[in-house]
Amino acid sequence: MSLFPARLIFLMGPTASGKSALAMHLAQAFAMEIVNADSVQLYRGLAIGSAKPSLEERQLVPHHLLDLTTPDHPFSADRYREMAWQIIAECQQRRRTPLFVGGSGLYFRAVASGLVLIPPMDPVIRQRIKEEGVCWGWPVMHQRLRQVDPELAARLTLNDGQRISQGLAVHAATGRPLSQWQREQPPPPPFSILKMAPLWPREQLYARIEARFDLMMEQGLLEEARHLLQAGYDRQLPAMKAVGYRQLFPYLEGELSLVEAVLLAKQESRRYAKRQMTWLRKEADLRWLPPEGVAEATCLVADFLRQE
């Protein structure tokens, strides 16, 4: 029997854009398996604030990569890629199509393109370079990068602080240019990928974000955040910095009023959605869906799965 085609579907989009409900519809309509692509849903104990699928939904449709670790054991994008590729292979054996759903752009990129594998970098080095960039200006740091990695510097603008600092940090930590690490990256498997994302008018999306946060509070988000603190997890852990939780912790420790904390959480949720949209607009071959575009998504998936 020939190997089932390695077709993947990416359902991307900003927070509160209706991805989960659409994913459940598509998975049931086409007998697909859902693979989580949300970095917060990987962690146990962060269910309400990450809009994690319910137990009932998981019983209706197979779900993968949920509740894999605790907040004090961070989960790397490289580990995510390895596990995701394994799930894809298992889906091939079952002749099922994996449907990746979430808002973490780095995870989608890791699955589709792999990641540049470099040794762990000392956070002290990274912080020092960021502070120097703020002090001296990124054009000066760009000039430094040109001296150690001219190939990378040629691809970056003078004020691309994030990538300039990454290039300098990699060279400082490994003694090798980041561009050299990138050239040695192994090619990803030959996947055929359909990428979709709901596109909402900004004000409607922001209204949905605020309404969803209010619902999360009604469902017990504050108690969930309190439980995380009581469990002894450090507020500086990556998982504990997730939007919504991070703004409620100061209230629970007497630093803010509840009204202030909720306003901050909604504000940061809107900013996060804006960053997600910026990422998505740069994504190649992305098919935009109208709000609640069930019919449009169904047609796209049906056509994609019929392809030879």
Rosetta silent file (secondary structure, phi, psi, omega in degrees, C-alpha in Angstrom):
SEQUENCE: MSLFPARLIFLMGPTASGKSALAMHLAQAFAMEIVNADSVQLYRGLAIGSAKPSLEERQLVPHHLLDLTTPDHPFSADRYREMAWQIIAECQQRRRTPLFVGGSGLYFRAVASGLVLIPPMDPVIRQRIKEEGVCWGWPVMHQRLRQVDPELAARLTLNDGQRISQGLAVHAATGRPLSQWQREQPPPPPFSILKMAPLWPREQLYARIEARFDLMMEQGLLEEARHLLQAGYDRQLPAMKAVGYRQLFPYLEGELSLVEAVLLAKQESRRYAKRQMTWLRKEADLRWLPPEGVAEATCLVADFLRQE
SCORE:     score description
SCORE:     0.000 S_00000001
   1 L     0.000  132.691 -178.509    0.000    0.000    0.000 S_00000001
   2 L   -71.082  153.454 -178.529    1.399    3.396   -0.951 S_00000001
   3 L   -68.607  134.198  177.799    2.161    5.934    1.748 S_00000001
   4 L   -61.011  135.168 -176.302   -0.688    8.331    2.455 S_00000001
   5 L   -56.191  140.346 -179.987    0.262   11.811    1.115 S_00000001
   6 L   -82.232   74.199  177.476    1.892   14.106    3.668 S_00000001
   7 E   -98.348  133.211  177.632   -0.760   16.804    3.484 S_00000001
   8 E  -122.464  147.609  172.813   -1.029   19.286    6.339 S_00000001
   9 E  -119.931  127.214  177.255   -3.619   21.936    7.044 S_00000001
  10 E  -106.440  115.223  172.350   -2.643   25.006    9.030 S_00000001
  11 E  -103.416   98.875 -173.846   -5.542   26.904   10.605 S_00000001
  12 L  -102.488 -179.467  176.297   -3.803   30.034   11.800 S_00000001
  13 L   142.924  161.256  179.669   -5.092   33.344   13.107 S_00000001
  14 L   -71.749  167.764  177.749   -5.065   35.824   15.967 S_00000001
  15 L   -58.118  143.400  176.349   -6.509   35.159   19.377 S_00000001
  16 L    66.872   22.460 -179.249  -10.338   35.056   19.606 S_00000001
  17 L   -94.427    4.533  175.581  -10.776   34.713   15.827 S_00000001
  18 L    89.665   20.541 -176.859  -12.824   31.526   16.054 S_00000001
  19 H   -64.325  -43.223 -173.474  -10.130   29.009   15.097 S_00000001
  20 H   -63.948  -45.346  179.650  -11.111   26.325   17.597 S_00000001
  21 H   -64.523  -41.877  178.490  -14.767   26.122   16.588 S_00000001
  22 H   -64.703  -38.907  179.226  -13.854   26.099   12.915 S_00000001
  23 H   -62.933  -42.390  178.603  -11.250   23.408   13.534 S_00000001
  24 H   -61.516  -41.900  178.403  -13.799   21.161   15.240 S_00000001
  25 H   -61.281  -48.471 -176.555  -16.171   21.542   12.288 S_00000001
  26 H   -67.020  -41.765 -178.672  -13.472   20.736    9.730 S_00000001
  27 H   -62.305  -39.764  179.086  -12.018   17.845   11.704 S_00000001
  28 H   -73.771  -36.577 -178.611  -15.411   16.183   12.017 S_00000001
  29 H   -68.315  -33.025 -174.289  -16.375   16.882    8.405 S_00000001
  30 H  -119.229   13.795  178.150  -13.178   15.392    6.979 S_00000001
  31 L    53.216   50.463  179.412  -12.167   12.898    9.711 S_00000001
  32 L  -100.950  167.647  175.495   -8.975   14.818   10.547 S_00000001
  33 E  -112.887  135.040 -175.894   -6.899   14.911   13.739 S_00000001
  34 E   -89.789  133.691  177.217   -6.220   18.246   15.461 S_00000001
  35 E  -118.973  121.788 -178.953   -2.670   19.170   16.453 S_00000001
  36 E   -65.356  132.515  174.349   -2.230   22.030   18.895 S_00000001
  37 L  -127.493   38.372  175.806   -0.044   24.914   17.658 S_00000001
  38 L  -117.561  122.894 -173.075   -0.546   27.193   20.659 S_00000001
  39 L   -64.124  -30.738 -176.659    2.464   27.510   22.948 S_00000001
  40 H   -77.525  -32.486 -178.810    0.412   28.015   26.133 S_00000001
  41 H   -69.046   -9.564  175.364   -1.799   24.966   25.601 S_00000001
  42 H   -68.696  -21.219 -170.172    1.285   22.783   25.899 S_00000001
  43 E   -99.283  135.572  173.385    1.308   23.423   29.661 S_00000001
  44 L   -71.551  143.909  177.881   -0.782   21.697   32.281 S_00000001
  45 L    92.074   -4.331  178.852   -2.668   24.030   34.597 S_00000001
  46 L  -121.788   71.506 -173.432   -3.263   26.760   32.001 S_00000001
  47 L   -96.793  -53.990 -174.540   -6.587   25.686   30.529 S_00000001
  48 L   -66.449  -48.267 -176.241   -9.062   28.548   30.781 S_00000001
  49 L   -68.370  -19.268  177.798   -6.678   31.334   29.827 S_00000001
  50 L  -100.310    2.836 -177.586   -5.391   29.434   26.792 S_00000001
  51 L    53.885   45.687 -177.620   -8.885   28.416   25.625 S_00000001
  52 L   -66.405  141.828  178.021   -7.787   24.795   25.708 S_00000001
  53 L   -55.072  143.949 -179.644  -10.181   22.295   24.060 S_00000001
  54 L   -74.902  166.128  177.130  -12.609   20.715   26.487 S_00000001
  55 H   -62.072  -35.372  178.567  -12.610   17.030   27.384 S_00000001
  56 H   -63.694  -42.100  178.582  -15.804   16.649   25.367 S_00000001
  57 H   -65.620  -37.162  179.812  -14.130   18.099   22.287 S_00000001
  58 H   -69.676  -26.522  176.258  -11.146   15.814   22.745 S_00000001
  59 H   -76.036  -30.302  179.838  -13.482   12.824   22.900 S_00000001
  60 H   -76.689  -38.323 -175.577  -15.153   13.842   19.642 S_00000001
  61 L  -134.216  134.264  175.431  -11.924   14.493   17.710 S_00000001
  62 L   -60.447  130.532  177.387   -8.384   13.207   18.386 S_00000001
  63 E  -119.713  146.468 -179.435   -6.195   16.050   19.728 S_00000001
  64 E  -129.699  156.619  174.761   -2.412   16.084   20.024 S_00000001
  65 L    62.337   47.045  172.975    0.264   18.134   21.839 S_00000001
  66 L  -119.856  144.865  172.739   -1.838   19.295   24.777 S_00000001
  67 L    54.931   48.434 -175.615   -0.816   19.213   28.466 S_00000001
  68 L   -88.898  -22.508 -173.669    2.711   17.982   27.755 S_00000001
  69 E  -154.960  176.074  177.784    4.610   19.675   30.559 S_00000001
  70 L  -103.381  160.920 -176.453    4.388   21.915   33.625 S_00000001
  71 L   -57.216  -25.617 -179.129    5.169   25.650   33.687 S_00000001
  72 L   -87.119    7.816  174.607    8.547   25.063   35.357 S_00000001
  73 L  -128.366   82.451 -176.255    9.699   22.884   32.443 S_00000001
  74 L   -55.902  149.836 -174.707    9.698   25.164   29.371 S_00000001
  75 L  -111.736  119.313 -176.088    8.951   23.587   26.005 S_00000001
  76 L   -83.060  156.540  176.341   11.249   24.522   23.106 S_00000001
  77 H   -64.836  -32.110  179.267   10.166   25.069   19.511 S_00000001
  78 H   -67.155  -41.631  176.919   12.691   22.452   18.442 S_00000001
  79 H   -65.145  -38.640  177.107   11.114   19.844   20.706 S_00000001
  80 H   -59.086  -46.268 -179.677    7.709   20.851   19.361 S_00000001
  81 H   -57.618  -47.182 -178.557    8.922   20.311   15.787 S_00000001
  82 H   -59.343  -44.812 -178.656   10.242   16.834   16.582 S_00000001
  83 H   -69.747  -37.674  179.591    6.990   15.762   18.215 S_00000001
  84 H   -64.904  -43.025  179.095    4.860   17.330   15.477 S_00000001
  85 H   -63.749  -34.725  177.171    6.779   15.530   12.727 S_00000001
  86 H   -66.201  -41.357  178.336    6.292   12.261   14.604 S_00000001
  87 H   -64.670  -38.755  177.299    2.545   12.875   14.813 S_00000001
  88 H   -60.008  -44.617  178.986    2.453   13.644   11.097 S_00000001
  89 H   -62.082  -40.357  178.950    4.124   10.302   10.368 S_00000001
  90 H   -67.578  -37.779  176.302    1.631    8.496   12.598 S_00000001
  91 H   -63.500  -39.339  176.386   -1.275   10.245   10.881 S_00000001
  92 H   -57.058  -44.076 -179.396    0.110    9.100    7.536 S_00000001
  93 H   -64.101  -33.442  179.315    0.037    5.513    8.784 S_00000001
  94 H   -86.656   -1.662 -177.327   -3.583    5.962    9.887 S_00000001
  95 L    58.424   44.804  177.260   -4.388    7.685    6.568 S_00000001
  96 L  -122.329  149.874  179.317   -5.559   10.772    8.414 S_00000001
  97 L   -97.005  126.638  176.599   -4.773   14.417    7.706 S_00000001
  98 E   -79.845  135.562  178.516   -3.388   16.490   10.605 S_00000001
  99 E  -112.662  105.460 -179.849   -5.012   19.870   11.176 S_00000001
 100 E   -84.468  129.101 -173.771   -2.662   22.231   13.017 S_00000001
 101 E  -132.759  129.312  176.525   -4.558   24.909   14.950 S_00000001
 102 L   162.407 -173.649 -178.084   -3.214   27.832   16.958 S_00000001
 103 L  -124.160   12.153 -179.101   -1.698   31.272   17.004 S_00000001
 104 L   -93.803   97.351 -174.842    1.996   30.586   17.636 S_00000001
 105 H   -57.897  -36.115 -178.786    3.646   31.504   14.347 S_00000001
 106 H   -62.405  -34.475 -178.697    7.021   30.073   15.331 S_00000001
 107 H   -71.072  -40.777  175.263    5.496   26.622   15.784 S_00000001
 108 H   -60.591  -43.640 -179.552    3.890   26.647   12.349 S_00000001
 109 H   -64.443  -38.937  179.459    7.205   27.735   10.862 S_00000001
 110 H   -61.717  -40.567 -179.879    9.055   24.997   12.769 S_00000001
 111 H   -68.913  -44.822 -173.988    6.761   22.327   11.328 S_00000001
 112 H   -76.171  -37.279 -170.156    6.848   23.624    7.762 S_00000001
 113 H  -121.680   -5.070 -173.081   10.479   24.653    7.482 S_00000001
 114 L    77.345 -173.802 -179.444   12.334   23.161   10.409 S_00000001
 115 L  -135.042  152.735  173.616   14.511   25.288   12.697 S_00000001
 116 L   -74.162  117.074 -176.010   18.092   26.426   12.719 S_00000001
 117 L   -89.567  109.911  178.846   19.683   24.145   15.300 S_00000001
 118 L  -127.799  154.910  179.172   22.222   26.077   17.374 S_00000001
 119 L   -61.915  156.041  176.537   23.600   25.398   20.852 S_00000001
 120 L   -58.233  141.823 -178.830   21.803   27.051   23.796 S_00000001
 121 L  -105.213  144.705  178.838   22.907   30.639   24.335 S_00000001
 122 L   -65.691  120.838  179.925   23.760   32.241   27.649 S_00000001
 123 H   -60.960  -24.562  177.672   20.849   34.568   28.551 S_00000001
 124 H   -64.812  -40.191  177.829   23.383   36.963   30.089 S_00000001
 125 H   -64.165  -46.075 -179.536   24.956   37.440   26.644 S_00000001
 126 H   -60.166  -44.058 -178.690   21.584   38.019   25.026 S_00000001
 127 H   -66.159  -40.611  179.503   20.586   40.561   27.665 S_00000001
 128 H   -61.742  -42.179 -179.368   23.892   42.407   27.405 S_00000001
 129 H   -66.814  -38.901  177.616   23.568   42.752   23.629 S_00000001
 130 H   -63.478  -42.084  179.326   19.993   44.027   23.939 S_00000001
 131 H   -65.375  -38.062  177.246   21.071   46.620   26.482 S_00000001
 132 H   -65.906  -37.155  178.047   23.917   47.747   24.227 S_00000001
 133 H   -63.630  -41.258  178.048   21.471   48.065   21.347 S_00000001
 134 H   -66.863  -38.050 -176.870   19.185   50.285   23.391 S_00000001
 135 H   -73.740  -48.061 -172.285   22.146   52.366   24.591 S_00000001
 136 H   -96.340  -19.181 -176.456   24.086   52.798   21.334 S_00000001
 137 L    98.774  143.817 -175.814   21.322   52.326   18.765 S_00000001
 138 H   -70.578  -28.293  173.639   20.693   49.413   16.411 S_00000001
 139 H   -59.589  -36.811  176.934   22.493   50.988   13.415 S_00000001
 140 H   -66.689  -41.451  179.288   25.698   50.820   15.471 S_00000001
 141 H   -67.944  -33.031  176.631   24.967   47.196   16.388 S_00000001
 142 H   -62.003  -39.992  177.681   24.222   46.472   12.727 S_00000001
 143 H   -63.376  -39.192  175.202   27.723   47.700   11.902 S_00000001
 144 H   -61.724  -41.070 -179.879   29.117   45.296   14.524 S_00000001
 145 H   -64.298  -37.334  179.271   27.146   42.475   12.934 S_00000001
 146 H   -59.467  -30.040 -178.472   28.597   43.310    9.518 S_00000001
 147 H   -74.900  -29.626 -176.297   32.059   42.628   10.929 S_00000001
 148 H  -108.118  -21.956 -179.056   31.242   39.116   12.187 S_00000001
 149 L  -149.388   71.480 -176.705   28.400   38.026    9.875 S_00000001
 150 H   -61.070  -31.031 -179.711   28.266   40.189    6.712 S_00000001
 151 H   -64.229  -45.951  178.740   25.913   37.740    4.972 S_00000001
 152 H   -67.568  -44.668 -178.317   23.271   38.079    7.689 S_00000001
 153 H   -57.941  -35.775 -179.196   23.776   41.828    8.047 S_00000001
 154 H   -65.075  -21.563 -178.776   23.128   42.298    4.323 S_00000001
 155 H   -92.194   -7.962 -172.531   19.649   40.802    4.786 S_00000001
 156 L  -111.662  147.770  172.901   18.660   42.994    7.745 S_00000001
 157 L   -76.756  165.308 -175.749   17.591   46.611    8.039 S_00000001
 158 L   -65.669  -22.298 -175.596   19.539   48.941   10.293 S_00000001
 159 L  -113.512   17.832  178.387   16.832   48.922   12.982 S_00000001
 160 L   -81.466   74.267 -172.516   15.884   45.232   13.033 S_00000001
 161 H   -58.148  -39.373 -175.942   16.913   44.952   16.674 S_00000001
 162 H   -63.325  -46.903 -176.393   15.553   41.458   17.278 S_00000001
 163 H   -78.624  -32.351  175.434   17.457   39.799   14.426 S_00000001
 164 H   -62.991  -46.020 -179.281   20.590   41.917   14.843 S_00000001
 165 H   -65.397  -36.275  178.016   20.793   40.957   18.522 S_00000001
 166 H   -63.847  -44.304  179.983   20.179   37.305   17.663 S_00000001
 167 H   -62.210  -42.478  178.762   23.006   37.323   15.118 S_00000001
 168 H   -67.677  -38.993 -179.065   25.433   38.924   17.541 S_00000001
 169 H   -66.658  -40.997  179.149   24.400   36.601   20.375 S_00000001
 170 H   -62.768  -44.197  179.616   24.866   33.477   18.240 S_00000001
 171 H   -65.181  -41.168  179.807   28.349   34.594   17.183 S_00000001
 172 H   -64.241  -36.099 -175.508   29.310   35.502   20.752 S_00000001
 173 H   -82.563  -32.493 -171.870   28.082   32.148   22.069 S_00000001
 174 H  -115.360  -16.798 -176.075   29.357   29.826   19.323 S_00000001
 175 L    76.332    7.545 -179.603   32.132   31.705   17.519 S_00000001
 176 L  -126.057  145.999  177.904   30.322   31.024   14.234 S_00000001
 177 L   -66.402  146.185  176.480   28.061   33.296   12.156 S_00000001
 178 H   -61.393  -36.317  179.180   24.329   32.617   12.323 S_00000001
 179 H   -59.470  -32.774  177.071   24.254   32.580    8.504 S_00000001
 180 H   -69.476  -42.434  174.711   26.591   29.576    8.594 S_00000001
 181 H   -58.273  -41.468 -177.568   24.278   27.737   10.998 S_00000001
 182 H   -65.386  -37.315  179.879   21.369   28.534    8.678 S_00000001
 183 H   -66.528  -27.552 -178.154   23.141   27.088    5.614 S_00000001
 184 L   -88.013    2.903 -178.532   23.674   23.818    7.471 S_00000001
 185 L   -65.234  129.746  177.730   19.990   23.459    8.350 S_00000001
 186 L   -67.965  146.223 -179.332   18.596   20.101    7.150 S_00000001
 187 L   -68.005  147.009  177.104   15.724   20.385    4.640 S_00000001
 188 L   -73.553  161.827  175.140   12.202   19.824    5.978 S_00000001
 189 L   -60.162  158.049 -176.892   10.129   16.837    4.824 S_00000001
 190 L   -79.442   76.037  179.375    8.221   17.345    1.552 S_00000001
 191 L   -84.696  147.901  166.584    4.898   18.472    3.004 S_00000001
 192 E  -105.475  122.238 -169.280    2.012   19.851    0.982 S_00000001
 193 E  -124.870  131.370  168.782    0.393   22.532    3.153 S_00000001
 194 E  -102.269  121.767  179.940   -2.878   24.467    3.003 S_00000001
 195 E  -110.244  128.849  178.966   -2.697   27.600    5.154 S_00000001
 196 E  -134.183  153.622  175.818   -5.870   29.409    6.211 S_00000001
 197 E  -155.351  134.741  174.541   -6.691   32.205    8.656 S_00000001
 198 E   -70.016  138.327  179.005   -9.910   34.055    9.560 S_00000001
 199 L  -116.751  110.404  179.908   -9.733   37.768    8.798 S_00000001
 200 L  -104.989  145.570  167.114  -11.895   39.971   11.029 S_00000001
 201 L   -56.180  141.845 -170.908  -12.304   43.745   10.881 S_00000001
 202 H   -54.794  -47.155 -176.597  -10.086   45.109   13.625 S_00000001
 203 H   -65.532  -36.070  177.019  -12.832   46.569   15.812 S_00000001
 204 H   -66.743  -40.927  178.732  -14.879   43.382   15.633 S_00000001
 205 H   -63.521  -43.204  179.887  -11.850   41.300   16.575 S_00000001
 206 H   -62.907  -38.439  177.913  -11.076   43.578   19.511 S_00000001
 207 H   -64.372  -39.627  177.912  -14.682   43.300   20.704 S_00000001
 208 H   -65.295  -39.217  178.766  -14.446   39.511   20.515 S_00000001
 209 H   -60.728  -46.172 -178.327  -11.185   39.588   22.491 S_00000001
 210 H   -67.611  -41.585  179.587  -12.739   41.615   25.293 S_00000001
 211 H   -64.838  -38.366 -179.947  -15.906   39.513   25.389 S_00000001
 212 H   -68.510  -36.317  178.618  -13.878   36.311   25.511 S_00000001
 213 H   -66.417  -39.295  176.028  -11.751   37.572   28.375 S_00000001
 214 H   -59.276  -41.673  178.954  -14.914   38.442   30.329 S_00000001
 215 H   -64.968  -40.636  178.190  -16.161   34.892   29.692 S_00000001
 216 H   -60.939  -39.540  177.744  -12.848   33.434   30.861 S_00000001
 217 H   -63.541  -40.282  177.707  -13.153   35.383   34.094 S_00000001
 218 H   -65.073  -31.991 -177.701  -16.652   33.970   34.583 S_00000001
 219 H   -80.227   -9.241  176.087  -15.285   30.468   33.931 S_00000001
 220 L   112.663   24.784 -179.250  -12.686   30.805   36.697 S_00000001
 221 H   -60.666  -38.721 -179.024   -9.555   32.285   35.138 S_00000001
 222 H   -62.844  -41.686  178.369   -8.734   34.208   38.318 S_00000001
 223 H   -67.202  -35.053  177.247   -8.838   31.030   40.395 S_00000001
 224 H   -63.964  -42.913  177.500   -6.704   29.264   37.816 S_00000001
 225 H   -64.366  -40.949  178.769   -4.092   32.045   38.062 S_00000001
 226 H   -62.061  -41.118 -179.974   -4.247   31.904   41.873 S_00000001
 227 H   -62.541  -37.847  179.165   -3.669   28.152   41.799 S_00000001
 228 H   -63.228  -42.530  177.409   -0.534   28.616   39.651 S_00000001
 229 H   -65.560  -42.513 -179.584    0.920   31.048   42.193 S_00000001
 230 H   -65.251  -26.233  177.870    0.010   28.792   45.087 S_00000001
 231 L   -75.235   -8.391  175.306    1.776   25.921   43.306 S_00000001
 232 L    91.022   12.789 -179.841    4.984   27.960   43.599 S_00000001
 233 L   -74.272  134.774 -179.502    5.653   28.696   39.942 S_00000001
 234 L   -68.762  133.970  179.858    7.947   31.687   39.360 S_00000001
 235 L   -64.553  -15.631 -179.445    6.228   34.581   37.601 S_00000001
 236 L   -88.465   -3.833  176.347    9.275   34.936   35.329 S_00000001
 237 L   -65.067  144.957 -179.054    8.803   31.514   33.738 S_00000001
 238 L   -53.163  -43.881 -179.045    7.828   31.737   30.036 S_00000001
 239 H   -63.945  -33.574 -177.708    4.490   29.991   30.602 S_00000001
 240 H   -76.604  -10.091  176.877    3.637   32.345   33.463 S_00000001
 241 H   -92.664    7.162  179.376    4.125   35.328   31.165 S_00000001
 242 L   -61.120  143.365 -178.979    1.233   34.254   28.950 S_00000001
 243 L   -58.234  136.646 -177.708   -1.236   37.028   28.187 S_00000001
 244 L   100.369  -58.068  176.768   -4.066   37.124   30.709 S_00000001
 245 H   -66.430  -47.967 -174.457   -2.238   35.283   33.455 S_00000001
 246 H   -58.951  -32.542 -178.822    0.622   37.782   33.584 S_00000001
 247 H   -82.298  -22.287  179.742   -1.760   40.684   34.160 S_00000001
 248 H   -84.140  -26.966 -179.140   -3.753   38.909   36.885 S_00000001
 249 H   -58.007  -43.047  178.114   -0.752   37.929   39.003 S_00000001
 250 H   -60.305  -34.188  175.682   -0.097   41.524   40.197 S_00000001
 251 H   -64.895  -44.995 -177.492   -3.698   41.727   41.430 S_00000001
 252 H   -65.393  -22.268  178.874   -3.345   38.443   43.301 S_00000001
 253 L  -105.310   17.117  171.769   -0.194   39.760   44.979 S_00000001
 254 L    77.129   18.643 -176.849   -1.748   43.095   45.914 S_00000001
 255 L   -95.306  -21.096 -178.931    0.022   45.244   43.333 S_00000001
 256 L  -140.061  160.421  169.586   -3.039   46.248   41.252 S_00000001
 257 L   -79.634  162.653  179.533   -6.787   46.432   41.619 S_00000001
 258 H   -64.184  -38.882  178.699   -8.845   43.810   39.784 S_00000001
 259 H   -60.414  -45.285  179.087  -10.261   46.474   37.454 S_00000001
 260 H   -62.720  -42.268 -178.298   -6.743   47.601   36.533 S_00000001
 261 H   -64.084  -42.852  179.982   -5.583   44.023   35.984 S_00000001
 262 H   -65.588  -42.750  178.044   -8.526   43.201   33.702 S_00000001
 263 H   -61.031  -42.566  178.181   -8.038   46.381   31.675 S_00000001
 264 H   -64.467  -40.092  179.981   -4.348   45.568   31.251 S_00000001
 265 H   -63.581  -43.008  179.032   -5.135   42.000   30.225 S_00000001
 266 H   -66.829  -40.330  178.949   -7.575   43.133   27.563 S_00000001
 267 H   -62.497  -45.836 -178.948   -5.147   45.768   26.318 S_00000001
 268 H   -69.708  -30.639  175.983   -2.281   43.284   26.042 S_00000001
 269 H   -64.461  -40.297  177.007   -4.581   40.756   24.348 S_00000001
 270 H   -64.878  -42.237  179.034   -5.356   43.333   21.665 S_00000001
 271 H   -64.339  -39.601  178.255   -1.659   44.087   21.237 S_00000001
 272 H   -62.408  -43.425  177.914   -0.903   40.386   20.985 S_00000001
 273 H   -61.010  -38.224  178.353   -3.540   39.998   18.272 S_00000001
 274 H   -63.648  -42.059  177.857   -1.967   42.895   16.392 S_00000001
 275 H   -64.934  -38.934  178.053    1.437   41.192   16.525 S_00000001
 276 H   -62.820  -41.468  179.572   -0.100   37.947   15.320 S_00000001
 277 H   -66.120  -37.135  176.695   -1.703   39.737   12.365 S_00000001
 278 H   -60.647  -43.588  177.440    1.623   41.352   11.475 S_00000001
 279 H   -60.966  -47.987 -174.414    3.198   37.891   11.377 S_00000001
 280 H   -64.115  -35.655 -178.700    0.356   36.439    9.292 S_00000001
 281 H   -66.496  -16.378  177.097    0.492   39.181    6.667 S_00000001
 282 L   -95.790   -1.638 -175.132    4.060   38.083    5.913 S_00000001
 283 L   -79.972  124.237 -178.268    3.077   34.411    5.599 S_00000001
 284 L   -71.241  143.406  173.439    3.425   33.080    2.044 S_00000001
 285 L    62.799   24.320  178.789    0.462   31.339    0.370 S_00000001
 286 E   -80.347  131.969  177.423   -1.947   32.118    3.211 S_00000001
 287 E   -99.847  116.463 -179.898   -5.628   31.935    2.274 S_00000001
 288 E   -81.167  137.827  177.898   -7.680   34.488    4.180 S_00000001
 289 E  -107.670  148.101  172.663  -11.149   33.464    5.287 S_00000001
 290 L   -70.312  163.927  177.012  -14.051   35.804    5.987 S_00000001
 291 L   -52.758  133.619 -178.972  -15.300   36.003    9.586 S_00000001
 292 L    52.544   43.414 -174.704  -16.872   32.682   10.560 S_00000001
 293 L   -80.325   60.914 -177.237  -15.930   31.429    7.094 S_00000001
 294 H   -65.477  -48.085 -177.790  -17.114   27.848    7.558 S_00000001
 295 H   -63.287  -42.943 -179.030  -18.336   27.370    3.980 S_00000001
 296 H   -65.176  -43.437  179.410  -15.211   28.911    2.471 S_00000001
 297 H   -65.341  -39.481  179.656  -12.877   26.846    4.655 S_00000001
 298 H   -61.611  -42.003  178.695  -14.822   23.664    3.889 S_00000001
 299 H   -66.142  -42.425  179.858  -14.463   24.239    0.148 S_00000001
 300 H   -62.271  -43.887 -178.707  -10.753   24.972    0.414 S_00000001
 301 H   -67.014  -42.508  179.976  -10.113   21.825    2.459 S_00000001
 302 H   -60.566  -44.856  178.841  -12.207   19.645    0.149 S_00000001
 303 H   -64.495  -40.751 -178.650  -10.321   20.878   -2.931 S_00000001
 304 H   -64.242  -42.660 -177.375   -6.967   20.453   -1.169 S_00000001
 305 H   -74.629  -18.151  177.101   -7.660   16.877   -0.101 S_00000001
 306 H   -81.925  -14.298 -177.077   -8.797   15.934   -3.620 S_00000001
 307 L   -64.469  146.834  177.861   -5.464   16.910   -5.119 S_00000001
 308 L   -73.644    0.000    0.000   -3.217   14.131   -6.415 S_00000001
